[in-house]
Amino acid sequence: MSSVNILSVGDRAWAAVTKTSAFVFGVEAAGEDTRVVQWYWGPRLPEAALAEVVGQVPRRTGSGFHDPRDVDELLPVEGGRRWGVPSLQAAYAGGVRSVELSFVEAVLSDTEIELVLRDPLGLRVGVHVKVVSEVVERWVSVANEGPHAVRLGRLDSGSWAIPEQAGYRYTGVAGAWAQETQLHRAELAVGETTFTSRTGTTSHRANPWIMIDAGDATEERGEVWTVALAWSGSWRLTAQRRPEGDVAVTAGFGHDGPSWPLDPGETLVTPSALGLYSDGGFGAASRAWHDYARHHVLPTPFEERPVLYNSWEATWFDVNEEGQIDLARRAAELGVELFVVDDGWFGSRTDDRRGLGDWWPNPDRFPQGLSKLFDTVRELGMRAGLWVEPEMVNPDSDLYREHPDWVLHYPGRRRDTLRNQLVLNYGRADVREWAIGWLSGLVSDYGLDYFKWDMNRSFTQAGWAEAGERADLLWIEHTRGVYAVMDTLRERHPRLRIESCSGGGGRIDFGILRRTDEVWTSDNTDARDRQAIQDGYSYLYPASAMSAWVTDSPNPHTRREVPLAYRFHVAMAGALGVGGDLTRWSPAELEQARELIAAYKAVRPAIQHGRQHRLAGTPGVTASAVQYVHEDTVVVLAYNPFALSKHPPRRVRLAGLDPEAVYEDAAGERRHGQTLMSHGLALPTWSTEGSDYRSEMVVLRRLGI
């Protein structure tokens, strides 16, 4: 048996076998009803043992109020003897809402299977399962083969049954603007726990994944099951815990309310829902997700992300050629490799009330266009980048005056603005063509290497007047339209790199990461706040895609004063950037910044591509540390925000080392890997003596044996 495979393990029974786990499922008839059920999801089993779990699900006596099996279905439908959370709802002609599927066939390849089911009223449903490394990918395709239109109320990518446990605890992230990806962990309540976005994007409030354990998993030990959704628009994920003890998670695009029309001959395909099992605790689960992202999601996973400078917090809207060139010269002297001009360079954009949508250089601020600026940037040895917000428009703009029909709106209803903006409808082909035209033109005209693609508001009045009864498809087609524009740009300009931003961390998921190289984690650049944001981010997403900046002190958002070294050490935990006003930094600060950037570059491969371990503490609250291991290099970033915390651990125990190998630090001191993992490493930063906001980077090299 190969390391990953789809195997037949019995009559109408199959196993998706990953490198570390097995997912066993199949078709089961229950009277006149056909169900695609999950029999097992857990540690990898020997091939000969896979058939032993088929049908081995505890049965309960049915009654008029309880069906003992619907929680185990891969795609529970609305209809028949089912009262749980449906993954598929359909309304047929005449008001019929009950879906009744019959198994037709299985289309099997080495790593993928489609189970084909049909409803006699005309739907063809494909339940797809694919193995990718340690992840089981699942999605659904629905085709209308009947003579009448069908309306889909829910179309999830699939439901996952969590094996029976003594208890159930969930881990996820939630937050708000400037407080994204805050870690939450609690007992899973009996009933239905729903995480969702109704904003049109992934959102700041939640992220589309959940981890479930029995309540006893730690960072490095215990069984953890994860379900994640690869989608960048509105979404819903519901974990249902039955009073009888069963737990299932269903996830899919769209939120409750909109429904999807399916005319005769049409097919709708969902994004992927991803499942991963780990028996090595939350840390092993995270590292498996990072590996999945690097090898199967990110378009340029093994490039070293350049140290960038972004001008936003230095200039805000006061952007001009002379000032940007001055900042570029200062950034280059620090060792910056990519210079990005942020908002305010285009149209009449001198504040956030006007000009958005008019994507040509402001003639007063850039009388020679952007050529002189970016020629200078390249002469200084840096790459060139621009901030853009292609999905938005100000009402006070030439674009809106010419195309008021391009924005989301309902006829006869008001058009609410947020941040003085309206949302362009990327479901429209003409909007996509317009966007590709000017974006591609900017790359060609100025030799751009980088776009910071922003999206600064949620959907309101999300109508599509020309679509009529099909207008709800906007919630799907806008996201697919954004994907299509990004895909086209990357195809035309292979060297172009894209950063996803949505008012900070409002669009971070495995869907957008297929098209972007980095994500902006939060508009909050305060180093202490960023520690918690970055910690929650790390549960699924890799450090190489996490853009993190060093900005000024006091921080422009929180007014908190934090030493420069601490700000750097926090930002060095991902793809390092600088966003402060360099014209105000002292010579001593500039020299320290040069040294820290050089130190980061020396270990950049380890941080961006290494295996990450969250070692100890509560980031931003107590003494804490994060570690990266790559080839023979080990990097530890340690933090202690509060001097008055007199009882921090004084030693950090490392993880993931070779216990027999010897590791040497910068001072030449040598220790065995087992000593570093069992006894630990004493850190000055973690001592009880000193000031607030102490931090350090420790680098160890594995010596040859």
C-alpha atoms as one frame of an Amber mdcrd trajectory, in Angstrom:
protein
   0.000   0.000   0.000   1.433   3.397  -0.993   1.607   6.192   1.566  -1.567
   7.852   0.192  -4.304   6.058  -1.648  -7.994   5.360  -2.168  -8.635   1.657
  -1.652 -11.644  -0.570  -2.086 -12.102  -2.436   1.224 -15.366  -4.277   0.589
 -18.636  -4.153  -1.270 -19.409  -0.448  -1.654 -16.756   0.398   0.948 -13.556
   2.400   0.502 -10.704   3.831   2.547  -8.886   7.114   2.048  -5.437   6.352
   3.430  -3.113   9.263   4.189   0.462   9.113   5.430  -0.747   8.987   9.043
  -4.474   8.244   9.073  -7.366   6.371   7.512 -10.865   7.547   6.605 -13.212
   4.618   5.875 -16.580   5.237   4.241 -19.110   3.662   1.957 -22.673   3.192
   0.817 -25.224   1.682   3.135 -28.855   0.949   2.374 -31.366   1.495   5.155
 -34.672   0.228   3.800 -35.502   2.378   0.816 -32.961   4.995   1.860 -29.354
   5.099   0.642 -26.726   6.718   2.808 -23.040   7.464   2.245 -21.633   6.906
   5.712 -18.369   7.233   7.594 -17.272   4.138   9.504 -13.855   5.229  10.722
 -11.570   8.264  10.961  -8.422   7.900  12.970  -4.912   6.418  13.016  -3.743
   4.644   9.895  -4.633   0.941   9.911  -2.885  -1.947   8.161  -4.418  -2.611
   4.770  -5.678  -5.983   5.918  -7.501  -4.369   8.841  -9.337  -1.653   6.941
 -12.306  -3.901   6.112 -12.733  -4.755   9.800 -14.214  -1.347  10.605 -16.806
  -1.401   7.805 -20.252  -1.306   9.342 -18.803  -1.130  12.854 -20.734   1.862
  14.133 -22.688   1.595  17.394 -26.385   1.316  16.601 -29.170   2.630  18.744
 -32.772   1.590  18.695 -34.700   3.874  16.382 -37.926   5.565  17.413 -40.351
   8.044  15.971 -38.086  10.843  17.150 -34.578   9.548  16.535 -32.674   8.089
  13.628 -29.492   6.444  14.900 -27.420   6.997  11.737 -27.802  10.419  10.137
 -24.908  11.897  12.132 -22.508   9.501  10.363 -23.397  10.583   6.815 -20.873
  12.279   4.547 -23.671  14.373   3.041 -26.774  14.369   5.251 -29.693  15.677
   3.218 -32.886  17.378   4.220 -35.465  14.640   3.905 -36.442  11.226   5.155
 -35.670  10.226   8.740 -33.148  12.991   9.407 -33.388  15.798  11.923 -29.765
  16.886  12.253 -27.931  19.678  10.468 -28.372  19.131   6.708 -25.445  19.478
   4.334 -27.755  19.475   1.296 -31.162  21.138   0.997 -33.095  21.294  -2.274
 -36.468  22.723  -3.251 -38.010  21.105  -6.347 -40.899  22.213  -8.513 -44.175
  22.084  -6.634 -42.571  22.834  -3.276 -41.033  19.373  -2.717 -38.157  19.680
  -0.249 -37.327  16.075   0.612 -34.171  14.785  -1.094 -34.052  11.031  -1.764
 -30.771   9.754  -3.202 -29.909   6.364  -4.637 -26.387   5.097  -5.255 -25.449
   4.762  -8.935 -21.723   4.078  -9.172 -18.256   4.779  -7.835 -15.656   6.352
 -10.126 -12.297   5.440  -8.612  -8.679   6.423  -9.265  -5.576   5.946  -7.116
  -6.040   9.060  -4.976  -9.621  10.192  -5.715 -13.133   8.766  -5.806 -16.516
  10.131  -6.811 -19.599   8.431  -5.418 -22.459   9.176  -7.791 -26.004   9.390
  -6.424 -29.254  10.424  -8.078 -32.610  11.735  -6.990 -35.493  10.677  -9.274
 -36.615  14.323  -9.401 -33.500  15.169 -11.389 -30.422  15.836  -9.242 -27.123
  14.064  -9.822 -24.939  14.368  -6.716 -21.238  13.563  -6.719 -19.561  13.025
  -3.348 -15.820  13.436  -3.966 -13.006  12.216  -1.705  -9.310  12.786  -2.418
  -6.127  12.040  -0.504  -3.412  14.710  -0.380  -0.504  13.914   1.931  -1.959
  13.903   5.478  -5.200  15.610   4.431  -8.471  14.174   3.151 -10.039  16.656
   0.729 -13.783  16.437   0.112 -16.190  18.335  -2.102 -19.585  17.923  -3.730
 -20.867  18.463  -7.265 -24.585  18.785  -7.979 -25.990  18.668 -11.530 -29.601
  19.287 -12.495 -30.482  16.574 -15.013 -34.221  17.135 -14.703 -36.634  19.288
 -16.731 -37.296  21.879 -14.003 -35.201  24.359 -12.040 -34.112  23.340  -8.540
 -33.151  25.710  -5.727 -30.436  24.675  -3.281 -30.804  26.038   0.248 -27.567
  24.484   1.560 -24.768  22.845  -0.324 -21.966  22.021   2.062 -18.726  20.411
   1.017 -19.341  17.559   3.414 -19.947  16.443   6.966 -17.393  14.709   9.187
 -18.239  12.438  12.130 -15.872  12.760  15.084 -15.148   9.398  16.722 -16.751
   8.724  20.082 -14.808  10.288  22.950 -15.136  10.593  26.707 -15.646  14.305
  26.120 -15.466  16.855  23.323 -13.545  20.100  23.332 -13.235  22.506  20.438
 -10.413  24.848  19.479 -10.876  27.690  17.028 -10.192  31.369  16.495 -12.471
  34.376  16.621 -12.061  38.115  16.989 -12.704  41.438  15.331 -10.898  44.073
  13.315  -7.460  44.592  14.937  -8.110  41.514  17.121  -8.115  38.727  14.548
  -7.434  35.012  15.156  -7.774  35.075  18.941  -7.550  31.492  20.187 -10.697
  30.038  21.805 -10.839  26.630  23.470 -13.814  25.241  25.399 -16.051  22.226
  25.870 -18.253  21.652  22.841 -21.775  22.336  24.000 -24.655  19.933  23.420
 -26.615  21.319  20.484 -25.355  23.157  17.428 -22.301  25.410  17.603 -22.035
  27.478  14.430 -19.152  29.586  13.180 -19.970  31.681  10.153 -19.264  34.725
   8.035 -22.047  36.759   6.443 -19.667  39.473   5.266 -18.816  38.249   1.754
 -15.250  37.437   2.852 -13.629  35.021   5.284 -14.100  37.737   7.960 -12.292
  39.079  11.011 -14.796  37.504  13.393 -14.062  33.847  12.692 -11.940  31.619
  10.485 -13.303  28.519   8.721 -11.750  25.718  10.753 -12.273  23.811  13.965
 -10.158  21.358  15.950 -11.823  18.806  18.225 -10.222  16.643  20.899 -11.381
  14.719  23.940 -10.338  17.513  26.290  -6.974  15.967  27.106  -4.800  16.922
  24.135  -1.785  19.162  24.729   0.576  20.952  22.400   2.640  17.808  21.828
   0.359  14.898  22.846  -3.115  13.597  22.170  -5.562  12.979  19.342  -6.878
  15.995  17.421  -9.336  16.078  14.518  -9.438  19.206  12.290 -12.009  20.277
   9.706 -11.211  23.326   7.554 -12.871  24.973   4.556 -10.883  26.299   1.567
 -13.099  29.273   0.722 -12.725  33.066   0.836 -16.343  34.249   0.750 -19.211
  33.829   3.198 -19.265  30.418   4.864 -20.809  28.332   7.608 -19.334  25.607
   9.816 -21.565  23.829  12.323 -20.438  21.343  14.961 -23.418  19.429  16.310
 -23.159  17.451  19.529 -26.111  15.164  20.075 -27.413  14.480  23.582 -26.778
  10.806  22.765 -23.070  11.591  22.441 -22.489  11.801  18.680 -20.575  14.716
  17.128 -20.387  15.805  13.492 -19.020  18.873  11.705 -20.439  20.138   8.416
 -18.911  23.033   6.480 -19.603  24.829   3.232 -19.774  28.092   1.335 -22.579
  30.585   1.836 -24.383  31.597   5.010 -27.954  30.876   6.044 -30.391  32.917
   3.962 -29.249  32.981   0.321 -30.076  30.004  -1.911 -28.592  28.851  -5.178
 -30.668  28.338  -8.357 -29.799  25.360 -10.526 -31.403  25.369 -13.960 -31.675
  22.243 -16.119 -28.226  21.316 -17.408 -26.341  23.357 -14.772 -23.777  22.050
 -12.285 -22.576  23.631  -9.046 -19.322  22.492  -7.451 -18.390  23.332  -3.868
 -14.979  24.325  -2.526 -13.052  21.684  -0.618 -13.618  20.778   3.003 -10.394
  19.425   4.478  -9.987  16.871   7.225  -6.817  16.042   9.142  -6.225  13.641
  12.028  -3.183  13.894  14.302  -2.135  11.886  17.346   0.648  14.327  18.245
  -1.426  17.093  19.829  -2.164  20.554  18.525   1.457  21.151  17.549   1.660
  18.138  15.243  -1.695  19.069  13.732  -0.434  22.586  13.003   2.802  21.326
  11.487   0.853  18.950   9.247  -1.313  21.853   8.052   1.815  23.928   7.401
   3.288  21.081   5.329   0.028  20.763   3.401   0.058  24.508   2.651   3.669
  24.434   1.489   3.428  21.382  -0.710  -0.138  21.575  -2.025  -1.595  25.088
  -1.623   0.800  28.044  -1.849   1.843  29.009  -5.395   5.462  29.822  -4.441
   5.936  27.920  -1.180   9.706  27.562  -1.062  10.751  31.058  -2.053  12.263
  33.204   0.651   9.871  36.089   1.286  11.714  39.396   0.936  12.025  41.898
   3.752   9.615  44.615   2.669   8.988  48.224   3.496   5.434  49.607   3.259
   4.895  53.354   3.343   1.366  53.478   4.808   2.030  54.248   8.468   4.816
  56.666   7.527   2.767  58.838   5.174  -0.902  57.831   5.418  -2.498  59.684
   2.455   0.297  62.239   2.156   1.993  60.408  -0.730   4.268  62.027  -3.309
   7.245  61.160  -5.465   9.860  63.006  -3.438   8.708  61.558  -0.102   8.502
  58.006  -1.399  11.971  58.178  -2.923  13.343  59.469   0.383  11.727  56.554
   2.243  13.030  54.122  -0.381  16.602  55.318   0.126  16.301  54.954   3.895
  14.707  51.494   3.563  17.438  50.280   1.224  20.093  51.339   3.730  18.455
  49.036   6.292  18.671  46.041   3.983  15.032  46.067   2.781  14.452  44.062
  -0.407  10.940  45.130  -1.515   9.465  48.641  -1.433   5.649  48.911  -1.475
   3.779  52.187  -2.034   0.481  52.085  -0.171  -2.808  54.022  -0.544  -2.894
  57.557  -1.965  -0.858  57.244  -5.174  -3.734  57.282  -7.706  -6.568  59.368
  -9.129  -7.813  62.138  -6.833  -7.106  59.958  -3.786  -5.949  62.474  -1.180
  -8.174  60.952   1.533 -10.549  57.991   1.825 -13.546  59.869   0.378 -12.599
  60.069  -3.291 -10.722  58.534  -6.205 -10.991  54.843  -5.387 -11.525  53.081
  -8.707  -9.464  55.546 -10.790  -6.258  53.570 -11.077  -3.777  55.949 -12.669
  -1.012  57.916 -10.904  -2.107  61.181  -9.349  -0.637  63.779 -11.759   0.035
  66.337  -9.029   1.834  63.885  -6.769   3.565  61.883  -9.504   4.004  64.233
 -12.482   6.199  61.629 -14.244   3.912  58.766 -13.417   5.457  56.072 -11.234
   8.406  55.401 -13.529  10.940  57.607 -11.773  10.001  56.241  -8.346  10.218
  52.591  -9.301  13.323  53.075 -11.438  14.946  54.533  -8.332  13.678  51.653
  -6.200  15.299  49.151  -8.561  18.532  51.174  -8.707  18.625  50.862  -4.923
  18.524  47.079  -5.284  14.902  46.578  -4.224  11.833  45.149  -5.896   8.752
  47.303  -6.527   5.215  46.903  -5.198   1.898  48.770  -5.052  -1.168  48.762
  -2.841  -4.424  48.240  -4.759  -8.049  47.736  -3.767  -9.602  46.324  -6.939
 -12.975  45.317  -5.464 -13.954  48.783  -4.206 -15.035  52.158  -5.519 -15.744
  55.590  -4.016 -19.004  57.186  -5.170 -16.844  60.249  -5.804 -14.836  58.702
  -8.639 -14.830  58.694 -12.412 -15.416  54.933 -12.402 -18.615  55.145 -10.358
 -19.958  58.059 -12.347 -19.456  55.989 -15.514 -20.588  52.603 -14.153 -22.974
  52.988 -11.180 -24.510  49.629 -12.140 -21.243  47.801 -11.380 -21.667  47.922
  -7.588 -23.688  45.619  -5.362 -27.161  47.113  -5.060 -30.883  46.468  -5.088
 -33.092  48.581  -7.377 -34.949  51.220  -5.421 -32.888  50.701  -2.252 -30.218
  52.921  -0.754 -26.542  52.196  -1.303 -24.867  52.238   2.098 -21.194  53.164
   2.143 -18.608  51.944   4.598 -15.275  53.771   4.668 -16.940  55.858   1.933
 -16.811  52.793  -0.338 -19.117  50.567  -2.351 -18.335  47.020  -3.480 -17.855
  46.177  -7.146 -19.574  43.005  -8.344 -16.885  40.549  -9.469 -19.584  38.158
 -10.586 -19.906  40.395 -13.662 -17.654  39.580 -16.609 -17.238  43.260 -17.516
 -15.972  44.105 -14.023 -13.464  41.265 -14.160 -12.254  42.345 -17.610 -11.836
  45.920 -16.387  -9.850  44.775 -13.350  -7.550  42.482 -15.322  -6.901  45.289
 -17.800  -5.639  47.949 -15.425  -3.932  45.563 -12.986  -2.026  43.866 -15.784
  -1.222  47.272 -17.258   0.340  48.466 -13.993   2.545  45.384 -13.808   3.688
  45.826 -17.414   4.100  49.611 -17.328   6.115  49.751 -14.113   7.722  46.320
 -13.920   5.935  45.587 -10.663   6.870  42.575  -8.580   4.170  42.798  -5.900
   0.576  43.786  -5.242  -0.850  44.324  -1.781  -4.466  43.448  -2.698  -6.770
  45.018  -0.101 -10.521  44.654   0.514 -11.664  47.101   3.159 -15.348  46.494
   3.772 -18.065  43.855   4.057 -20.971  43.406   1.663 -24.142  45.442   2.100
 -27.183  45.622  -0.189 -25.721  42.527  -1.839 -27.947  42.597  -4.889 -27.310
  41.876  -8.543 -30.115  43.565 -10.401 -29.386  42.083 -13.814 -29.358  38.516
 -12.438 -33.013  38.500 -11.383 -33.924  35.297  -9.505 -30.306  34.185  -9.762
 -28.997  37.161  -7.794 -28.048  35.077  -4.726 -25.281  33.512  -6.806 -23.445
  36.763  -6.148 -22.221  35.306  -2.828 -20.396  32.581  -4.758 -19.551  34.291
  -8.034 -17.903  37.353  -6.481 -15.326  35.175  -4.731 -14.820  33.038  -7.823
 -14.403  36.232  -9.832 -11.662  37.453  -7.494  -9.969  34.076  -7.814 -10.218
  34.274 -11.624  -8.634  37.741 -11.771  -5.762  36.694  -9.510  -5.241  33.497
 -11.505  -5.134  35.447 -14.773  -2.668  37.978 -13.376  -0.329  35.243 -12.189
  -0.559  33.464 -15.527   0.291  36.644 -17.449   2.978  37.785 -15.019   4.738
  34.757 -13.484   7.085  36.865 -11.374   4.221  38.822  -9.754   3.625  38.102
  -6.074   0.373  38.981  -4.293  -0.421  39.709  -0.658  -4.009  39.206   0.510
  -5.338  41.919   2.804  -8.897  42.602   3.908  -8.819  45.455   6.380  -6.175
  43.339   8.075  -6.856  39.625   8.534 -10.346  39.485   7.032  -9.441  37.153
   4.153  -7.161  34.347   5.339  -8.014  30.795   4.275  -6.784  27.949   2.099
  -8.793  29.272  -0.853  -7.041  32.638  -1.066  -3.678  31.052  -0.231  -3.815
  29.112  -3.511  -3.490  32.462  -5.264  -1.456  34.630  -2.919   2.013  34.415
  -1.434   1.412  36.244   1.834  -1.507  37.427   3.951  -1.737  40.578   6.038
  -2.615  39.232   9.474  -3.993  42.389  11.060  -4.022  46.168  10.731  -2.999
  46.157  14.383   0.799  46.378  14.281   1.220  46.661  18.055   3.832  44.029
  18.900   2.179  42.738  22.061  -1.244  42.430  20.449   0.325  40.816  17.395
   1.692  37.970  19.509  -1.793  36.606  20.230  -2.912  37.226  16.630   0.108
  35.388  15.248  -0.319  32.528  17.709  -3.905  31.863  16.586  -2.904  32.196
  12.943  -0.206  29.546  13.388  -2.693  26.792  14.192  -3.365  26.285  10.469
  -1.264  28.624   8.372   2.541  28.721   7.867   4.945  31.452   8.959   6.163
  32.047   5.396   2.749  33.447   4.413   2.357  35.681   7.496   3.243  39.295
   6.747   4.348  41.123   9.921   5.645  44.673  10.254   7.785  46.662  12.626
   6.124  50.064  13.083   6.614  53.110  15.274   6.462  53.523  19.033   4.087
  54.682  20.432   2.054  52.436  18.153  -0.298  54.484  15.949  -3.279  52.268
  16.864  -2.798  51.452  20.559  -0.368  54.218  21.647   1.625  51.516  23.462
   5.399  52.020  23.722   7.447  48.912  23.001  11.233  48.692  22.462  12.464
  48.318  18.892  14.061  44.913  19.512  10.788  43.486  20.854   8.902  44.856
  17.845  11.425  43.249  15.528  11.468  39.907  17.325   7.664  39.662  17.082
   7.667  40.539  13.375  10.552  38.156  12.716   8.217  35.233  13.512   6.900
  35.433   9.936   7.684  37.314   6.730   9.420  40.397   8.120   8.363  43.863
   7.051   8.971  47.431   8.201   6.231  50.047   8.211   7.446  52.852  10.449
   8.277  56.437   9.567  12.016  56.062   8.977  12.460  59.836   8.800  11.781
  59.925  12.553  13.962  57.007  13.627  17.152  57.980  15.434  20.590  56.953
  14.136  20.790  54.405  16.952  17.421  52.920  15.987  18.398  52.754  12.335
  21.640  50.974  13.188  19.807  48.509  15.445  17.252  47.894  12.684  20.068
  47.151  10.198  21.558  44.609  12.589  18.237  42.922  13.305  17.315  42.697
   9.610  20.704  41.125   8.884  20.194  38.664  11.748  16.772  37.744  10.372
  18.101  37.177   6.873  20.763  34.834   8.259  18.080  32.487   9.644  15.205
  33.323   7.284  14.988  29.820   5.734  14.499  28.289   9.181  11.745  30.695
  10.210   9.873  30.695   6.919  10.255  27.019   6.013  11.049  25.271   9.282
   8.849  23.093  11.474   7.239  25.385  14.034   6.783  24.569  17.711   4.796
  26.734  20.117   6.936  26.119  23.186   5.384  27.701  26.264   3.403  30.528
  27.780   0.546  32.737  26.637   1.885  35.029  23.895   1.623  38.706  24.783
   0.539  37.905  28.344   3.244  35.757  29.948   6.757  34.693  29.059   6.506
  32.694  25.841   8.591  31.292  23.013   8.231  29.916  19.507  10.766  27.656
  17.801  11.623  26.727  14.201  13.678  23.744  13.035  14.995  23.559   9.484
  17.783  21.222   8.406  20.638  21.912  10.866  19.319  25.269  12.144  17.175
  25.865  15.221  15.766  29.329  15.936  14.017  30.283  19.178  12.216  33.625
  19.546  11.537  34.323  23.215   9.449  37.081  24.802   8.644  38.417  28.266
   6.278  41.413  28.189   5.975  42.107  31.934   8.738  42.552  34.507   6.253
  42.277  37.380   5.473  38.680  36.445   7.834  37.130  38.987   7.067  33.497
  38.335   7.707  32.808  34.658   9.458  29.573  33.725  13.183  30.226  33.721
  14.038  27.549  31.185  12.504  26.820  27.830  12.319  23.181  26.827  12.916
  22.863  23.107  11.110  20.390  20.856  11.584  18.432  17.660  15.364  18.015
  17.991  17.511  14.976  17.341  18.061  13.655  20.894  21.464  12.147  20.025
  22.798  15.161  18.135  24.867  18.000  19.561  23.748  21.602  19.088  25.978
  24.662  19.403  24.887  28.233  20.192  26.489  31.516  19.090  28.805  31.511
  22.129  30.128  28.070  21.238  28.354  26.258  24.085  27.268  22.748  23.144
  24.403  20.571  24.402  22.768  17.358  23.323  19.319  17.533  21.783  17.862
  15.409  24.582  19.267  17.816  27.179  17.704  20.781  25.408  14.348  19.010
  25.228  14.351  17.577  28.770  16.326  20.067  30.871  15.831  23.098  28.686
  17.676  26.273  27.923  18.027  29.131  30.390  16.902  32.422  28.882  17.883
  35.878  30.183  14.592  37.121  28.733  12.692  34.784  31.072  14.539  35.790
  34.231  12.625  37.555  36.989  14.991  40.531  36.860  14.695  43.257  34.245
  12.354  45.611  32.481   9.143  45.104  30.547   9.278  43.909  26.942  12.416
  41.820  26.899  13.009  39.544  23.937  15.765  37.606  22.233  16.532  35.317
  19.313  18.569  32.210  20.067  20.160  30.332  17.163  21.521  26.795  17.483
  23.368  24.798  14.843  23.283  21.017  14.728  26.810  19.705  14.505  27.770
  16.861  12.215  27.982  13.442  13.836
